[in-house]
Amino acid sequence: MAAAQNFDIVVLGAGAAGMMCAAEAGKRGRRVLLLEHGEQVGRKILISGGGRCNFTNVNARAENFLSTNPHFAKSALARYAPRDFIALVERHGIAYHEKTLGQLFCDGSARQIVTMLEKECAVGGVEVRCGMQVGRVKVSENAGARFTVETTEGAIACESVVVATGGLSIPKMGATGFGYELARELGHAVVEPRAGLVPLVFGEEDREQWCDLTGISTEVVASAEVKKPVFREKLLVTHRGVSGPAVLQVSSYWRPGGEVRFDLALGQEVLGTLLEKNARRDAASLFAVLRAVLPARMAERWVQIHAVDRKADWTNAGIARMEQELHAWTLKPAGTESFAKAEVTVGGVDTAELDARTMESKRVAGLYFIGEVVDVTGWLGGYNFQWAWASAVAAGVAA
């Protein structure tokens, strides 16, 4: 039994990053054990992209990621680029397509990506154990092994431990804070985790004004703070606030107490016709021009709030102010829909304590952190999967 419980590498977490890392290390001839506390591997992969897995983005680069250290992701992403994962997908005969903005999806099911990773692990002789709980990871004093991993099936000795336990997002899928707890126990700082790529919740006043329009969607240019990225995508009104790709994108940059801003007219001048000689200047004419850029019910509500309730100023200056407001619909969210509906976790193990080339801890030799547990968070649209693959390969070829 003791011999069977000794490995070169133990990878904690059989999600995207964990499976990829285990496969890479196994193909180097390392004896790898991949542990998953759930009953199956790749559960978040299976639900991603509406079940078709948005497995990468052809445009992925370091600028598409949030981190306390914005340069940290550069090395791993450069060494394992989208084209490298695409080559793997093609080698396994998986058909795919580009949807929008560089996002690549399987033509079939996300199950194909999980199956591909399982096959890659099998090629590397990786041993996979599901339904196995890990208690603690101790720096070992035993000769020939740096770590002892305590599990529900006994202690496992190994030279290296790779933490690929993911973040706090979607707890119903088994997400826990174990990776952060482990990092702290082993002397690492953790940037406070928060929900990212998540719907925003309105305050009471905004909810009363807008939430009866649940289901209405429109294209916007969204931003959270000055000098932060702007995103031109869809906004969706929900029964509690706003969602849709544009909102999910800016949610990762939003902080409690802050504001989000939406250009509802996509940079176009909309109210110019109201300034023409002999043009009508009233609520009906305002509604007519707004219909060019907004869904009818949303345009009607905008007129109600900005022209009727506020008793609009129909002078040139007043119309100019309404034009400006149309390009800067500013909301102060009361909060987010939390980790229950967040696609990712922002924050994580502090990158200042990790080697950017290998993902190895600078504090504990042989300890690696990869994927979502690290303080690197991508935009919506396949970027977080690319970080999973790239960080996993970085550790897999080094551990």
VEXLOLO-507251 format. One record per residue (C-alpha): residue in three letters; y negated, z negated, x. Coordinates in steps of 0.05 Angstrom, whole numbers, plus 5000, padded with zeros to 4 digits. Each point is the difference from the previous one (the first is absolute). Layout:
N
AlaYZX/...
//
This chain:
399
Met500050005000/Ala495249825056/Ala500650695032/Ala498750354933/Gln493649604994/Asn496950265064/Phe495550625000/Asp494850325045/Ile495050074942/Val499349684932/Val495350364953/Leu497449584942/Gly498750424938/Ala503450654978/Gly493950364972/Ala496950635029/Ala497949705067/Gly506249575009/Met505050574987/Met496250485044/Cys499649515058/Ala507349804995/Ala502050745001/Glu495850155061/Ala502549395039/Gly507250154980/Lys499650715026/Arg498149715068/Gly506749645002/Arg497349324980/Arg504349554957/Val495649934938/Leu500749554939/Leu495550174941/Leu499149424952/Glu497450064928/His499049404954/Gly500550454938/Glu506250324974/Gln498350715022/Val496150365054/Gly493650404990/Arg498049724932/Lys492650145007/Ile501550705025/Leu503850144936/Ile494149854955/Ser494750335043/Gly496450634980/Gly502449954929/Gly507250025025/Arg498950595045/Cys497549635062/Asn493350225030/Phe503349945068/Thr494150205045/Asn493250335002/Val498850595045/Asn492949755014/Ala502049305023/Arg496049735058/Ala497249335020/Glu493650094960/Asn504249964936/Phe502049285013/Leu496749324991/Ser500949485054/Thr496049465035/Asn501250445061/Pro498750714975/His502850305065/Phe506749644999/Ala503850534960/Lys497950585044/Ser505649955051/Ala505949964952/Leu497250534953/Ala498850485058/Arg507049905028/Tyr503550094933/Ala495850474957/Pro501250264929/Arg503150645029/Asp505449575033/Phe502149684934/Ile499650684965/Ala504850275052/Leu504849444984/Val499550144926/Glu501350745011/Arg505949855046/His503249644941/Gly498750584954/Ile495249634954/Ala495450464961/Tyr492849774994/His493250234978/Glu492749855013/Lys496649724938/Thr492749895016/Leu495949775060/Gly505750075049/Gln504949574961/Leu507350205008/Phe505249844947/Cys507450124992/Asp501650564951/Gly505749574976/Ser500749255003/Ala497649455046/Arg507349825006/Gln500550595049/Ile495549645050/Val504149364994/Thr506550395009/Met497050355061/Leu498249345032/Glu506949724984/Lys503250605035/Glu495449915060/Cys502149275005/Ala507350194995/Val499150495058/Gly497349435041/Gly505749534981/Val495249524966/Glu503349444962/Val496549874933/Arg500749364961/Cys496649914932/Gly499249374959/Met499349595063/Gln494649475004/Val496749835066/Gly497849285010/Arg496749955068/Val499450405064/Lys500349565062/Val498550185072/Ser506949865029/Glu501949615062/Asn506950335002/Ala501550435061/Gly499750744984/Ala496349934934/Arg492649904987/Phe500549844926/Thr504349654949/Val499350264930/Glu502349494949/Thr502950334937/Thr504149824939/Glu506050285037/Gly499049615064/Ala495950065063/Ile499150675035/Ala498250065074/Cys495950595024/Glu495450265055/Ser494750284953/Val497549864929/Val496150524961/Val496249744940/Ala499550544947/Thr499649564939/Gly494250354965/Gly494149684965/Leu498749624936/Ser499150604954/Ile504650084940/Pro503549325001/Lys504850224945/Met503050475052/Gly501549405044/Ala493649975042/Thr498849335033/Gly495549705053/Phe505949875047/Gly497550465054/Tyr493249655003/Glu503349325000/Leu504650215057/Ala494150285040/Arg496249354993/Glu506149585020/Leu500650415063/Gly492749915018/His496750624970/Ala493450044962/Val500250354932/Val494150364970/Glu499649734929/Pro504250464955/Arg496850284937/Ala501950524948/Gly498550725018/Leu500550664963/Val499549604936/Pro496450074932/Leu493449634993/Val498549534942/Phe493350004964/Gly495649414986/Glu498949824927/Glu493850434988/Asp502950635031/Arg506649894964/Glu496449974933/Gln496250645016/Trp505650425027/Cys507149764988/Asp500650284930/Leu500150685036/Thr506849835031/Gly503550635024/Ile493850415014/Ser500050325069/Thr494750375039/Glu498950245072/Val495149585040/Val497649885071/Ala501649265013/Ser497749515053/Ala500449255010/Glu494849855054/Val494750355040/Lys503050365061/Lys507049964971/Pro504150634982/Val498650364934/Phe505550294958/Arg499650594951/Glu505749884952/Lys501549794928/Leu497649364967/Leu503949724941/Val497349494949/Thr505249474983/His500349434950/Arg497649525054/Gly495750425047/Val500850635041/Ser505750325038/Gly502050705022/Pro500250275072/Ala492549925013/Val500149274980/Leu506449845037/Gln496950305063/Val493649594998/Ser503749374979/Ser502749915070/Tyr492849965026/Trp497349574943/Arg499149255009/Pro498949484946/Gly492749964981/Gly498850715023/Glu498450634962/Val503250684992/Arg496150644986/Phe501950654966/Asp496450664999/Leu501950274932/Ala496750675011/Leu503350175067/Gly493350125035/Gln497650514948/Glu493249974968/Val501649914926/Leu493649834963/Gly495650545029/Thr499950404936/Leu496749414965/Leu494150085047/Glu498750734981/Lys493950194960/Asn500949894925/Ala506949695010/Arg502249484950/Arg500249305028/Asp504449564957/Ala506949694995/Ala503050634971/Ser497650455056/Leu502249495052/Phe507049994970/Ala500250765001/Val498750045075/Leu504649415017/Arg505850364966/Ala499950485059/Val502349455047/Leu503249454957/Pro505249954946/Ala496749994931/Arg501349274984/Met497749775068/Ala493750434995/Glu498749714931/Arg500649295027/Trp495550165059/Val494750254952/Gln500849384957/Ile499149535059/His494750375039/Ala495950344947/Val500949634935/Asp501349275018/Arg495050025057/Lys495050424962/Ala499550555051/Asp493550215033/Trp499750754988/Thr494650135050/Asn501650415063/Ala500649355039/Gly504549694946/Ile504750605001/Ala500249985076/Arg502149274996/Met505650184951/Glu502250565047/Gln500349495057/Glu504149514957/Leu504950564984/His501350085075/Ala500549255012/Trp503849674944/Thr500549315032/Leu505049484978/Lys501349295024/Pro507449894987/Ala502449304980/Gly506350115042/Thr506250435009/Glu506650054964/Ser502849615060/Phe506350115040/Ala504050124936/Lys496950704995/Ala497750115071/Glu503450575038/Val498749685068/Thr497749375034/Val493650025041/Gly500049525059/Gly506149735037/Val502149835070/Asp494050045046/Thr500350635042/Ala496349655057/Glu506649665015/Leu504350644999/Asp501050565050/Ala497450634966/Arg505250445036/Thr506249604984/Met498149514943/Glu502749445044/Ser496949324997/Lys495549805058/Arg502049284988/Val507550044993/Ala504050505041/Gly505050394959/Leu496549874933/Tyr497350614963/Phe496050094935/Ile499850674963/Gly497950314934/Glu496249654946/Val500649305030/Val495150225054/Asp492450014988/Val499950764992/Thr499250294929/Gly499650734982/Trp496450384946/Leu503650224937/Gly504050645008/Gly505849925050/Tyr496049665056/Asn503749334995/Phe506750345006/Gln497550365062/Trp498049345030/Ala506949724983/Trp503450595036/Ala495349995060/Ser500149255012/Ala507549994990/Val501350535052/Ala495349665049/Ala504249364995/Gly506650364994/Val499350365066/Ala497649375036/Ala504149424973/
//
